Amino acid sequence: MAIKQRGVAAGRAYLERIGHEALEPERAPTPSGIDILSIDGDILVATLVRVRQRPAEDALASGRTLDAALRAITDYRDGHATQRQAVRVDVISIIVLAEDRALLRHYRGERSG
């Protein structure tokens, strides 16, 4: 499995552990540029997953990327007649330490609307 796919799977498992309802792509196709779509209480959350090989590379997504994700999740919400009014963009940054070890950092609410 590619490193990005493993990172998205780890991010999805983490979000479910902290109480998000991660939506499966078959149930809710993920808008372009968004890695995980989930529900946190009454908030529809778009999560971007960034996987890095070295700590020096640990950087959040650019402002443009976050703004694009916010537009995508807002369009998704508006097009799917969801009851949830609030949307949020989170970022999960994963630094791979070894084949079976990684550090995960969750940045909540990098953009919201």
N, C-alpha and C positions, 0 to 999 in steps of 0.2 A: 504494500500500500504506500502511495506517495506521501511525503512528509506533510503536505498541505491537507490531504484527506485525513491523515491520522490526527492532525491538529484540530480539524473541524469535529471529528468524532470525540476527541477529548473535551473540546469546548462544549459540545452538546451534552455529554455526560455530566460535566461540571454544572451547567445551567440546570439540568434536571435535579441534581443533588441539592441545589440551593432553592428549589421550589418553582422554577420556571416550567411551563408546559411547552416543551419543544415541539413545534409542528413539523410533521413529516412532509417531505417535498410532494408526496402524492396527494396529501390533504390540502396543502397550501403551497403551491409552487413558489419558490424563493425568488424575489425580484433580483434582477441582475446586480452584481456587485455585493450582495449580502450573502453571508455564509450560513447563518442560522436565523430562522424566524421563530420567535417564541412569545409566550404570554406570561407576564409577570403581574399577577393580580388583575387589574383592569387595564394594563398597559400592553400594547403591541410593541415588541422589542425586535429591532434588527441588530444582529451582532456580526461584526467583522472580526475575522480571526487572522491574526498575524503570527506566522511561525518563523522563528529565527534560529540560526545555528550557533551564533555567538552573542554573548551579552552586549557587546558594543553595538550590535545591530538593533537592540531593543528600542523601537521607535513607534509611536502611535501613527495612525493613518493621518494623511494630510487633511487640512481643512476642506479642500475641494472634495476629497473622497468622502468625508463625513457629511458634507452638505448634499452630495449626490445620493448617499445612502438615506438621508432624511427625506429627500424628495421621492426616492423610490418607495420607501415604506409608507409615506403619506399617500402617494398614488395608489399603492396596493390597498391600503385601508379604505380609501374612497371608492375604489373599484370593486371591493368585495363586500360592501354593505355590512361591515362589522359593527357591533355595538360599542366597541372600544373607541373612545374619542382620542385618547392620548397615545402618542407614539414616542419611542426613545431609540437612540442609536448607542449601542455599547461596543466596546472593543475588548477582545481577549487577546493578550499578547503571550505567546508561548516561546520560551527559550529551551531548545533541546540540549540537554546535558549529555545524555548517552542514549543508547538504543531503547532503554526502558525507564529513563528518568528525564523529567522536564520541569521547568518552573512555569506556572501559569499566573498571570496577573489580569484582573478583571477591572476595566475602567467603565463605570456605570454613568450613563447620561452624558456622553460626550456631545450629543446633540439631542434636542427634544422638541416636540411640537404638539 
